[in-house]
Amino acid sequence: MKKLLLILLCLPMIGFGQENREPSVLPINEAIDKGLLELRISGAYEPQIFSEVVDKDGVHYGKCMAIRLKSNIDSLILLRIDCGTELIPFDSTFQTMIVTKNIELPLYPGQIYSTKFYAMCGQILYDMPYIESTYKVGVLADSNIVKLAEYFDRNFIQNIIGQHALWAYTDEADLNDLEKYGADSITIALTTNILNDLSIKTILNTEEQIEGVLHHNIFEVNKFLVYGTGALILLLLTSTLYLFRRRNDKIKKPYIKDTL
């Protein structure tokens, strides 16, 4: 009788421990191979819906990918997607995407879960992702791409500066290429700093390109000085002429005597 009472008292404690147990974390490809879920990955950009934050040609970076998970199991697990993982488009006219932030996604028992996540485009000349472009999860990209993606994650560089650093490596994009996608001398300098910090050599951070950026900066400064100096001289000249005319008008003005 005492043993039965002890067992009954322990049952709630056992249940409580199971409910609060940490969920297992599985690489998403392992979960897919085991048939634990169904999923759809696509671009997050919807052309028909206005978005305040988009880059020049849509969405190449930031939370530009969407995922929809449907669980086939009766327990909670977490799905891990690592920085540097390639997302491969089913339609090869779209860019291969690179995951740029480590994520763990909850796979709720028997439920559907949707969210957006961070990635960047890995092929500058291909189409950007949008809601109708679908993808599958690939493997980790090469070591330099993984280094870049991890750097973006650590420093939260989910922006044009990081995107251009990635294209500088994946597509050998130079200053002229990146200017078409919103780069200027300031962003190029910051992009070059990333590549130099990681010791990744590209066309963009060669001495010739750096000199080109410096020359561009000097030209911009000189142009500002020329225009600014010209405007200042014109302002001074106009003010001097105005004061000179007023002085002459006072001298030449005839004296009018009051009369009764």
C-alpha positions as a printed NumPy array, in Angstrom:
array([[  0.   ,   0.   ,   0.   ],
       [  2.839,   2.42 ,   0.882],
       [  4.568,   1.683,  -2.451],
       [  1.339,   2.456,  -4.361],
       [  0.949,   5.797,  -2.566],
       [  4.581,   6.687,  -3.32 ],
       [  4.097,   5.941,  -7.014],
       [  0.921,   8.055,  -7.164],
       [  2.687,  10.967,  -5.481],
       [  5.616,  10.796,  -7.909],
       [  3.517,  10.693, -11.098],
       [  2.757,  14.481, -11.197],
       [  6.442,  15.215, -10.634],
       [  7.417,  12.957, -13.527],
       [  4.867,  14.636, -15.8  ],
       [  6.061,  18.091, -14.753],
       [  9.659,  17.164, -15.574],
       [  8.72 ,  15.898, -19.036],
       [  6.699,  19.02 , -19.881],
       [  9.603,  21.309, -18.964],
       [ 12.313,  19.294, -20.671],
       [ 14.373,  21.285, -23.197],
       [ 13.249,  20.477, -26.772],
       [ 15.685,  18.7  , -29.074],
       [ 17.559,  20.813, -31.63 ],
       [ 17.994,  19.26 , -35.063],
       [ 19.655,  20.572, -38.228],
       [ 16.806,  21.317, -40.604],
       [ 18.163,  18.982, -43.297],
       [ 18.206,  16.094, -40.817],
       [ 14.581,  16.789, -39.88 ],
       [ 13.633,  16.922, -43.577],
       [ 15.405,  13.616, -44.295],
       [ 13.537,  11.96 , -41.398],
       [ 10.186,  13.231, -42.687],
       [  9.435,  15.18 , -39.515],
       [  7.928,  18.113, -41.372],
       [  6.721,  19.669, -44.588],
       [  8.009,  23.098, -45.526],
       [  7.904,  25.868, -48.095],
       [ 10.674,  28.44 , -48.445],
       [ 10.221,  31.482, -50.67 ],
       [ 11.21 ,  35.093, -51.013],
       [  9.406,  37.372, -48.548],
       [  8.926,  40.282, -50.946],
       [  5.374,  40.709, -52.247],
       [  5.281,  43.224, -55.147],
       [  1.586,  43.951, -54.693],
       [  2.026,  44.965, -51.039],
       [  3.702,  48.279, -50.206],
       [  6.782,  47.983, -47.99 ],
       [  8.534,  51.017, -46.529],
       [ 11.953,  49.344, -46.279],
       [ 13.131,  47.95 , -49.589],
       [ 16.426,  48.317, -51.386],
       [ 16.767,  49.726, -54.892],
       [ 15.497,  46.69 , -56.809],
       [ 13.269,  45.027, -54.249],
       [ 14.678,  42.991, -51.362],
       [ 18.138,  41.478, -51.7  ],
       [ 19.011,  41.39 , -48.   ],
       [ 17.5  ,  41.693, -44.524],
       [ 14.519,  39.501, -43.669],
       [ 14.063,  38.735, -47.333],
       [ 13.156,  35.031, -47.031],
       [  9.979,  33.394, -45.678],
       [  9.475,  29.863, -44.374],
       [  6.331,  27.864, -43.59 ],
       [  6.68 ,  24.736, -41.444],
       [  4.081,  21.998, -40.926],
       [  4.853,  19.437, -38.224],
       [  4.329,  15.692, -38.78 ],
       [  5.163,  14.752, -35.177],
       [  3.565,  15.044, -31.733],
       [  6.441,  16.689, -29.848],
       [  8.151,  20.073, -29.95 ],
       [ 11.583,  20.277, -31.592],
       [ 13.752,  23.169, -32.751],
       [ 15.103,  23.326, -36.301],
       [ 18.546,  24.888, -36.737],
       [ 19.678,  26.722, -39.867],
       [ 23.309,  27.867, -39.756],
       [ 24.925,  31.004, -41.157],
       [ 26.311,  30.366, -44.601],
       [ 23.675,  27.784, -45.56 ],
       [ 22.734,  27.99 , -49.232],
       [ 19.093,  28.239, -50.27 ],
       [ 18.77 ,  26.837, -53.782],
       [ 15.98 ,  28.142, -56.075],
       [ 13.881,  25.613, -57.959],
       [ 13.888,  28.116, -60.84 ],
       [ 17.529,  28.76 , -61.763],
       [ 16.767,  32.294, -63.001],
       [ 16.618,  33.384, -59.337],
       [ 19.599,  34.022, -57.104],
       [ 20.973,  31.415, -54.733],
       [ 20.438,  32.882, -51.259],
       [ 22.839,  32.756, -48.312],
       [ 21.506,  32.595, -44.734],
       [ 23.16 ,  35.403, -42.759],
       [ 21.882,  34.788, -39.218],
       [ 21.89 ,  31.58 , -37.163],
       [ 18.302,  30.652, -36.368],
       [ 16.36 ,  28.019, -34.437],
       [ 12.763,  27.616, -35.565],
       [ 10.109,  25.911, -33.405],
       [  8.316,  22.951, -34.932],
       [  5.139,  22.773, -32.837],
       [  3.369,  19.392, -32.541],
       [  0.843,  18.997, -35.345],
       [  0.845,  22.728, -36.107],
       [  1.855,  25.171, -38.856],
       [  4.394,  27.918, -38.149],
       [  5.488,  30.739, -40.48 ],
       [  8.144,  33.438, -40.163],
       [ 10.745,  35.476, -42.053],
       [ 14.507,  35.202, -41.686],
       [ 17.737,  36.94 , -42.697],
       [ 19.568,  36.152, -45.923],
       [ 21.459,  37.83 , -48.762],
       [ 21.602,  37.277, -52.487],
       [ 24.579,  35.306, -53.733],
       [ 24.419,  35.975, -57.5  ],
       [ 24.28 ,  39.618, -58.517],
       [ 23.074,  39.091, -62.099],
       [ 20.161,  36.759, -61.303],
       [ 16.611,  37.671, -60.258],
       [ 15.866,  38.687, -56.687],
       [ 13.613,  36.421, -54.604],
       [  9.945,  37.204, -54.073],
       [  6.918,  35.413, -52.66 ],
       [  6.388,  33.173, -55.717],
       [ 10.041,  32.069, -56.015],
       [ 10.491,  28.848, -54.03 ],
       [ 13.658,  27.333, -52.581],
       [ 15.105,  24.206, -50.992],
       [ 17.656,  24.042, -48.193],
       [ 21.15 ,  23.33 , -49.472],
       [ 24.429,  22.761, -47.659],
       [ 26.972,  25.182, -46.2  ],
       [ 28.634,  27.373, -48.836],
       [ 32.426,  27.643, -49.097],
       [ 34.489,  28.769, -46.113],
       [ 34.803,  32.446, -47.132],
       [ 31.047,  32.808, -47.591],
       [ 30.499,  31.203, -44.177],
       [ 33.052,  33.625, -42.666],
       [ 31.195,  36.571, -44.21 ],
       [ 27.78 ,  35.327, -43.048],
       [ 29.016,  34.756, -39.483],
       [ 30.619,  38.223, -39.478],
       [ 27.289,  39.764, -40.568],
       [ 25.506,  37.868, -37.779],
       [ 27.99 ,  38.882, -35.054],
       [ 28.004,  42.549, -36.065],
       [ 24.396,  42.786, -37.278],
       [ 25.399,  43.933, -40.744],
       [ 22.148,  42.95 , -42.459],
       [ 22.356,  45.804, -44.946],
       [ 23.723,  47.097, -48.234],
       [ 27.302,  47.16 , -46.905],
       [ 27.24 ,  43.437, -46.144],
       [ 25.423,  42.577, -49.354],
       [ 28.08 ,  44.318, -51.419],
       [ 30.849,  42.512, -49.517],
       [ 29.19 ,  39.206, -50.376],
       [ 28.815,  40.11 , -54.058],
       [ 32.415,  41.314, -54.158],
       [ 33.396,  37.743, -53.278],
       [ 30.726,  35.626, -55.008],
       [ 30.55 ,  37.638, -58.244],
       [ 33.853,  39.55 , -58.275],
       [ 31.793,  42.749, -58.26 ],
       [ 33.814,  45.938, -58.52 ],
       [ 33.071,  49.594, -57.792],
       [ 31.22 ,  50.14 , -61.067],
       [ 29.052,  47.044, -60.547],
       [ 28.068,  47.999, -57.02 ],
       [ 27.298,  51.634, -57.842],
       [ 24.338,  50.295, -59.856],
       [ 22.971,  48.901, -56.589],
       [ 23.267,  52.03 , -54.476],
       [ 26.934,  51.998, -53.46 ],
       [ 28.847,  55.234, -52.944],
       [ 32.328,  56.09 , -51.711],
       [ 31.28 ,  55.837, -48.045],
       [ 29.581,  52.428, -48.297],
       [ 32.391,  51.05 , -50.46 ],
       [ 34.939,  52.027, -47.791],
       [ 32.902,  50.187, -45.129],
       [ 32.435,  47.17 , -47.398],
       [ 36.179,  47.074, -48.061],
       [ 36.839,  47.151, -44.296],
       [ 34.789,  43.952, -43.868],
       [ 36.76 ,  42.14 , -46.564],
       [ 40.059,  43.32 , -45.093],
       [ 39.042,  42.309, -41.545],
       [ 38.368,  38.776, -42.785],
       [ 41.473,  38.689, -45.062],
       [ 39.278,  37.944, -48.074],
       [ 40.866,  39.266, -51.245],
       [ 38.562,  40.489, -54.004],
       [ 38.723,  42.94 , -56.893],
       [ 37.026,  45.508, -54.66 ],
       [ 39.765,  45.665, -52.023],
       [ 42.741,  45.717, -54.363],
       [ 44.995,  48.785, -54.313],
       [ 43.684,  49.913, -57.703],
       [ 40.061,  49.936, -56.512],
       [ 40.959,  51.65 , -53.232],
       [ 42.838,  54.351, -55.141],
       [ 39.788,  54.757, -57.368],
       [ 37.569,  55.331, -54.321],
       [ 40.066,  57.835, -52.861],
       [ 40.245,  59.672, -56.19 ],
       [ 36.448,  59.79 , -56.28 ],
       [ 36.362,  61.191, -52.72 ],
       [ 38.988,  63.836, -53.571],
       [ 37.033,  64.818, -56.673],
       [ 33.838,  65.168, -54.629],
       [ 35.599,  67.299, -52.   ],
       [ 37.253,  69.496, -54.657],
       [ 33.95 ,  69.925, -56.458],
       [ 32.294,  70.981, -53.195],
       [ 35.079,  73.461, -52.465],
       [ 34.886,  74.981, -55.964],
       [ 31.108,  75.351, -55.907],
       [ 31.082,  76.52 , -52.289],
       [ 33.812,  79.101, -52.857],
       [ 32.072,  80.383, -55.981],
       [ 28.783,  80.797, -54.134],
       [ 30.506,  82.638, -51.276],
       [ 32.27 ,  85.045, -53.665],
       [ 28.999,  85.724, -55.472],
       [ 27.254,  86.419, -52.153],
       [ 29.999,  88.83 , -51.033],
       [ 30.033,  90.606, -54.398],
       [ 26.24 ,  91.021, -54.39 ],
       [ 26.286,  92.378, -50.818],
       [ 29.084,  94.847, -51.655],
       [ 27.272,  96.188, -54.727],
       [ 24.055,  96.573, -52.746],
       [ 25.763,  98.568, -49.969],
       [ 27.662, 100.682, -52.532],
       [ 24.415, 101.609, -54.331],
       [ 22.677, 102.569, -51.094],
       [ 25.587, 104.833, -50.153],
       [ 25.497, 106.566, -53.567],
       [ 21.74 , 107.022, -53.39 ],
       [ 22.075, 108.849, -50.064],
       [ 24.79 , 111.195, -51.443],
       [ 22.882, 112.053, -54.603],
       [ 19.496, 112.518, -52.92 ],
       [ 18.506, 116.315, -53.234],
       [ 17.863, 118.413, -50.129],
       [ 14.171, 119.468, -49.874],
       [ 13.503, 122.581, -47.716],
       [ 10.329, 122.636, -45.637],
       [  7.886, 125.305, -46.78 ],
       [  4.985, 126.93 , -44.998]])
